[in-house]
């Protein structure tokens, strides 16, 4: 699941690989996997597997 929508994995991949695949800037998002925040420093070592629930939140600046 990705942001509440089915998103099948073709093969296991890391959070970092997912973000590249989606074209997202890691400086402007937060990632949660199975209701746990994934620290940015661990994106490259956090593996996603079928059945994981991933939420990606975009930071929006304002004034």
Secondary structure as UniProt FT lines:
FT   TURN            3..4
FT   STRAND          13..14
FT   HELIX           15..22
FT   HELIX           26..28
FT   STRAND          29..33
FT   TURN            34..35
FT   STRAND          36..38
FT   HELIX           40..45
FT   STRAND          47..48
FT   TURN            50..51
FT   STRAND          54..58
//
